[in-house]
Structure formats: structure tokens, C-alpha cells
Amino acid sequence: MADRVTDKAVIARSLLKSEGVKYVNNNGNYTFVIPAGVADSIEKAYGFSFDQLSVGGEIPLAELAVHVDEQAGLEARISLVCELAHHTLQLEKNAFELWYDRLYYKCKKSLLRDNSKSVTESYVSGYISTKYGSELEERKKKIADLEFQYRLLNNVFRSAAITKGELLPTLRNIVQGQGAAGIQFITKKKVKI
């Protein structure tokens, strides 16, 4: 069972790192350093604040008790938002595939009409890239943006909520007023030169 918990921790840490989130463990004090862009985009798009995930440290005990009581609801809400983001991404991917298949068929039919010789797949793909390149790029960018939002939510925010949920039982001393350990989130500001 210990290996399973260790595996979860390693996976969560690597997912957070892949999104630019630094993780520090100082004798029971867990600190997540969040890039400012990540924090801003999640706050604007989904109304989540990383303060909801902070627990212990400088937080008053009454507020900490609320964190403990509302943890399950927070995890459910984050999971719902992640699933909605994933659903939106899948819809956009399906729309792109349908658009591309129709465009491919239309271009191939046109090329076959204009050329008496057979038309290869790569020739049709090249034709589409040349003629519809800007629209193709725009649609792919939209998918990439949706994928990025989903990965941020799922890999950063959801991982942090699950980590908080697993650590809450060990923070019993904080609720009882014994100690100042906890979980803290710091937004890393960009330095202008």
C-alpha cells in the first residue's frame, strides 16, 4: 500500500512540474509555486482561486476548519470543471475532423476533375495546406488552446486538490492549534527587465 501512495505522489509531482508548477516540501510545509499566467487564466475562466487550496500555515483555525469541511465539495467541483473542459476539447476535435474530412473530399474531387491522372493523399494534403492554411492553423490553434486549458485544470488544479485532500487527515494538529505546518500556494510574478 505504501508503494501505491508513493506512486501517486510521484505522478502528481511530475504532472505539476510539466505545467511549470514548482513543489517544495520543508518538514511538513508544502509550497506550490504557481506561474502567474496559470493562476490568472484559471481564476478568469473558472472562478477558482488557489487560496481555496491553501491549508495551514498563516490560515486562521476557523477558516482551516471550513477547508476541512468543504474539501469533498471542492474536489467534486474541480472534477466537474475538468470534465467539462475535456468535453469541450473533444467536441472541438470532432468538429475539426468532420471539417477536415469534408474539405479533403471536396478538394480531392476538384483535383480529380481538373487532372486526368490519379491524385495521391499527400498531394491533396499539400493542396489543402496551401489553399486553406490559415483556416487550418486557426482551427488547430483553437484545439491546442482548449487542450492547454484542460491540462492546466486537470494536471495542476485537480492534482493540487487531491494532494490537499490526502494531506488533510495528517493536519489534525493544525485544527487543534498545535503547529504551523500546512500547504501554501505562491503565485510567481514575471520580472520585467
N, C-alpha and C positions, 0 to 999 in steps of 0.2 A: 504494500500500500504506500510506503514511503517513496518508492520509485515513481509511482503514479503522480504523487504530489510534486515531486521534483521535476518530472517531465512537463507538467502543466506550467510550472514556474519558468522553466527554460523556454517553452513555446511562447508564453506570454511575453517574456523579456525580449525574445528575438522579434516578435511581431511589433512590439513597441519601438524597438531600435530601427526596424525597417521603415517606420514612419517618421523618424527623426526625433523620437522622444527618448531622452536620457533617463536612466533609472539608477538611483543611489540608495544603498541600504547602510545606514550608520547606526549599528547597535539598536535595531528596532525602529528607528526613524526612517521611513520610506519617503523619498522625494522623487517626484516625476518632473522633469524639466521639459515643458511643452513649447514648441516653436510658436511664436505669436500668431503667425498666419493660421496655424491649425486651430488654436483656441478661438480666434476671431471667426473663422469660417463655420465652426461648429456652433458657436453662440448665435451668429446671424441666421444660419439656415435652420437650426433645430431647437434653439432656445435653451440649450444645455450650457451650464457653466461648470467649469472644473472645480469650483468651490463646493459643488454638490458631492464631489468625490473625496474632498479633504476630510480627514478624521483625526482627532487627537491634536497634539502639539499646542497651538495657541487657541484652539476652539473651546468656547465655554462648555462646561459639562452638560448644561441643559440642551444646547444645540447638538452636542455629540449624541445624547440620548435620542434625539429626533432622527439623526443619521442612522442609528441602530434600528429604530422602529420602521423607517422608510426604505431600508436597503432593498427588500424584495420588490417593492413597487418601482424603485429606481432601475433595478436590473430588468424588470419587465418592460418598462418604458423604453429603455435603451435598446433592448432586443427588438421591440416593435419598430422603432425608428430605423434600426439596421435592416430589418426585413423589408420595410417599405422602400428603403434606398436600393436594396438588392432587386426588388420587384421592378422599380423604375428603370434600373440598369438593364434588366432582362427585356423589358418592353422595348427599350431603345435599340438593343441589339437585334431583336426580332424585326423591328421596323426597318433597320438598316439592311438586314439580309434580304427582306422582301423587296425593298427599293433596288438593291444591287442586282438581284435576280431578274427583276423586270427590265432594268436598264441593260443588263447583259443580253437578254433575249432580244430586246429591241435593236441594240447595236449589231448583234450577230446577224439578225435578219436583214438589216440595212446593208451590212458589208457583203453578205452573200448575194444580195440583189445587185450591188454595184460591181462585184468581182465574180468572174465565172469560176475561178479556182476555189478550192476549199479554204476555209478560214480556220486557223488554229486558235486554241484557247488563249495563248499568250498574246496573239495578235489582237484579239478582242479586248483583253485586259489592258493592253497598251493603248488601244484606241479610246477606251473609257477613261483611262488616266489622263490622256491628252485632252480630250474634249470636255470631260466633267471633273477635272482635277480639283478645282476649287470647292465644288459642292461635296465631292468625296472627302476632301480634307476637313471641311466643316463638320460633316456628319461623324467622321472618326474622332474629331476633337471633342464633340459633344459626348460620345461614348466614353472617351478617356477621362473627361471631367467627372462624369457620373461614377465611373469605376474608382476614381481617386476619392470622391466623397464617401462611397461605400467602404473602401478600405480604411479611410480615416475613422469612420464611425465604428466599424467592426473591430479593427485591429488596435485602435488607440483607446477610444472611449469605452467600448464594451470590455476590452481586456482590463482596463483600469477598474471598472465597476466590479468585475468578477474578482480581481485581486483584493479590492476593498472588502467584498463580501466574505472572502476566505480568511481575511485577517481580522475582521470584526470580533470573532469569538476570543481571539488572543488579546484584544484590547480591553478586556474586562476591568483591568486595574485602572484604566483611564476613567471609565464610567464611575468607579468607586473613588476616584480622586487620588490614586496612587501612581504618580509618574506622569511624564510629559511626552512619551513616545507617540508616534502617530504616522499618518500619511499626509503628505503635503504636495501641492501642485504649484509649480512656479512657471510663469509664462516668460519665456526667453525673448527679450526685445532685440530687434536688429540694431546694430550700432552703425550710425552714419559717420562716414569719414570725410 
